[in-house]
Amino acid sequence: MLRARFGFPDFRPGQERAVTCVLDKRDTLVVLPTGGGKSICYQVPAMVLPAPTVVVSPLISLMKDQVDALTARGIPATFVNSTLSSGEVSERMSRVMRGEIKLLYLAPERFDVGTAAERLRGTKKGDEESKKVQAKPSKGVARKTTTPRKAGGS
C-alpha cells in the first residue's frame, strides 16, 4: 500500500513501527524531525481503518498542501478551517459523515464553534501526536488529554 497509494518504496526509520502500533490500537507518540515523515504514520492507518481519521492542526497551509497531495493520489481527504464559508464547512462535514472522506484535517478552533465535536463522535480522532484533543469553548484553548489506563492494560 505504501508504494501504491503514497509512492514510497519503503518506510523511513520509525514509520512502520508507528503504523503497526496505531493499527494495533495502541497509544502512539511519534517524534520525528521536520520532513521526517510523520504524516505517513497516520495516513497509512487511515486507509485501513473503517472510520475517518481526523487530524487536528492549526497550520492552514499544511492542511491545504496535504489535502491537495492526497486528493492528487486519489485519496479522499478534505480540510475544515477558517478559510471556508459556513456552506463549505457544512458540505465537507456532510461528506465526512457519509463516509466519503478518509482523512479530515480540522483546525482546533472548529471545536469552539458549530457542532464539529458532536458530528465527529464515533470517528477516529487524532492530532499529529495521535492524542485526543479536548477544546475548552469558554477560552478557545485546546489541550491534549489521554485516557487513564490501568498498569499492564492496553
TAHU-V192560 format. One record per residue. N is the residue number from 0. RES is the residue in one small letter. PHI is phi in radians with two decimals (999 if undefined). PSI is psi as a letter, one per 20 degrees, with the letter a starting at -180 (none if undefined). OMEGA is omega in degrees with one decimal (NA if undefined). Layout:
N_RES_PHI_PSI_OMEGA / N_RES_PHI_PSI_OMEGA
This chain:
0_m_999_h_-177.2 / 1_l_-1.02_g_179.9 / 2_r_-1.28_g_-174.9 / 3_a_-1.12_g_-175.5 / 4_r_-1.61_h_-173.1 / 5_f_-2.06_i_175.7 / 6_g_1.42_j_180.0 / 7_f_-1.81_p_-179.3 / 8_p_-1.27_h_-176.6 / 9_d_-2.56_q_172.0 / 10_f_-1.27_q_170.3 / 11_r_-1.40_r_179.2 / 12_p_-0.95_p_177.8 / 13_g_1.60_h_-175.4 / 14_q_-1.19_g_-176.2 / 15_e_-1.08_g_178.3 / 16_r_-1.09_g_179.2 / 17_a_-1.09_g_179.8 / 18_v_-1.07_g_179.1 / 19_t_-1.05_g_179.0 / 20_c_-1.07_g_179.7 / 21_v_-1.10_g_-179.1 / 22_l_-1.17_h_175.2 / 23_d_-1.46_j_178.7 / 24_k_1.07_k_176.7 / 25_r_-1.73_q_173.5 / 26_d_-1.01_p_-173.5 / 27_t_-2.40_p_174.2 / 28_l_-2.07_p_-179.3 / 29_v_-2.04_p_177.5 / 30_v_-2.04_o_178.9 / 31_l_-2.36_q_178.5 / 32_p_-1.19_r_174.3 / 33_t_-0.95_p_-178.3 / 34_g_1.41_j_-176.8 / 35_g_-1.46_i_175.7 / 36_g_1.70_k_178.8 / 37_k_-1.08_h_-174.9 / 38_s_-1.03_h_179.2 / 39_i_-1.04_h_-177.2 / 40_c_-1.15_h_173.4 / 41_y_-1.99_h_179.3 / 42_q_-1.27_g_178.8 / 43_v_-1.12_g_177.5 / 44_p_-1.03_h_179.6 / 45_a_-1.04_h_-179.5 / 46_m_-1.30_h_-176.0 / 47_v_-1.69_h_-176.2 / 48_l_-1.23_q_-176.0 / 49_p_-1.27_h_-177.8 / 50_a_-1.55_q_176.3 / 51_p_-1.14_q_176.3 / 52_t_-1.73_p_-179.6 / 53_v_-1.84_p_178.5 / 54_v_-1.89_o_-178.8 / 55_v_-1.65_p_-178.4 / 56_s_-2.57_p_175.6 / 57_p_-1.49_i_-173.4 / 58_l_-1.63_n_-175.8 / 59_i_-1.07_g_-179.2 / 60_s_-1.17_h_176.1 / 61_l_-1.10_g_179.0 / 62_m_-0.98_g_-177.1 / 63_k_-1.08_g_179.8 / 64_d_-1.05_g_-178.4 / 65_q_-1.21_g_178.6 / 66_v_-1.12_g_177.7 / 67_d_-1.04_g_-179.6 / 68_a_-1.14_g_-179.6 / 69_l_-1.18_g_-179.2 / 70_t_-1.16_h_175.6 / 71_a_-1.11_h_177.8 / 72_r_-1.62_j_178.9 / 73_g_1.43_j_179.4 / 74_i_-1.68_p_-176.5 / 75_p_-1.23_o_-177.9 / 76_a_-2.47_q_175.1 / 77_t_-2.70_r_176.8 / 78_f_-2.32_q_174.2 / 79_v_-2.34_o_178.4 / 80_n_-2.68_a_-173.4 / 81_s_-1.24_i_179.8 / 82_t_-1.41_i_-174.2 / 83_l_-1.77_q_173.2 / 84_s_-1.31_r_179.7 / 85_s_-1.09_h_177.1 / 86_g_-1.14_g_177.9 / 87_e_-1.16_g_177.6 / 88_v_-1.06_g_-178.5 / 89_s_-1.05_g_-179.9 / 90_e_-1.11_g_-179.1 / 91_r_-1.18_g_179.2 / 92_m_-1.16_h_176.4 / 93_s_-1.10_g_177.4 / 94_r_-1.11_h_177.1 / 95_v_-1.10_g_-176.4 / 96_m_-1.18_h_176.1 / 97_r_-1.41_i_179.1 / 98_g_1.45_j_-179.3 / 99_e_-1.46_i_-175.3 / 100_i_-2.05_p_176.7 / 101_k_-1.64_h_-179.0 / 102_l_-2.23_p_176.3 / 103_l_-2.03_o_174.5 / 104_y_-1.61_p_-171.6 / 105_l_-2.23_p_176.5 / 106_a_-1.26_q_-177.9 / 107_p_-1.00_h_-177.7 / 108_e_-1.17_i_177.9 / 109_r_-1.14_h_176.6 / 110_f_-1.38_i_-177.8 / 111_d_-1.66_i_-177.9 / 112_v_-2.28_q_175.8 / 113_g_1.18_b_-173.9 / 114_t_-2.16_k_-176.1 / 115_a_-0.96_g_-177.3 / 116_a_-1.08_g_-179.2 / 117_e_-1.13_g_-178.2 / 118_r_-1.21_h_-176.7 / 119_l_-1.63_i_178.2 / 120_r_-0.94_p_179.0 / 121_g_1.58_i_175.7 / 122_t_-1.71_r_177.5 / 123_k_-1.40_o_-179.3 / 124_k_-1.76_q_175.5 / 125_g_-2.97_q_172.0 / 126_d_-1.89_a_-177.0 / 127_e_-0.98_h_-179.4 / 128_e_-1.71_j_179.7 / 129_s_1.01_k_176.4 / 130_k_-1.99_q_173.8 / 131_k_-1.32_q_177.6 / 132_v_-2.02_p_179.1 / 133_q_-2.06_p_-179.3 / 134_a_-1.64_q_173.0 / 135_k_-1.88_n_-173.5 / 136_p_-0.95_h_-175.4 / 137_s_-1.15_h_-179.3 / 138_k_-1.95_i_-179.7 / 139_g_1.16_k_-177.2 / 140_v_-1.97_p_175.2 / 141_a_-1.77_q_176.5 / 142_r_-2.36_q_178.3 / 143_k_-1.41_p_175.1 / 144_t_-2.36_q_173.4 / 145_t_-2.25_q_178.8 / 146_t_-1.43_p_178.2 / 147_p_-1.06_q_-179.1 / 148_r_-2.22_q_176.2 / 149_k_-1.28_q_177.3 / 150_a_-1.02_p_179.4 / 151_g_1.40_i_-179.9 / 152_g_-1.44_r_178.1 / 153_s_-2.05_none_NA
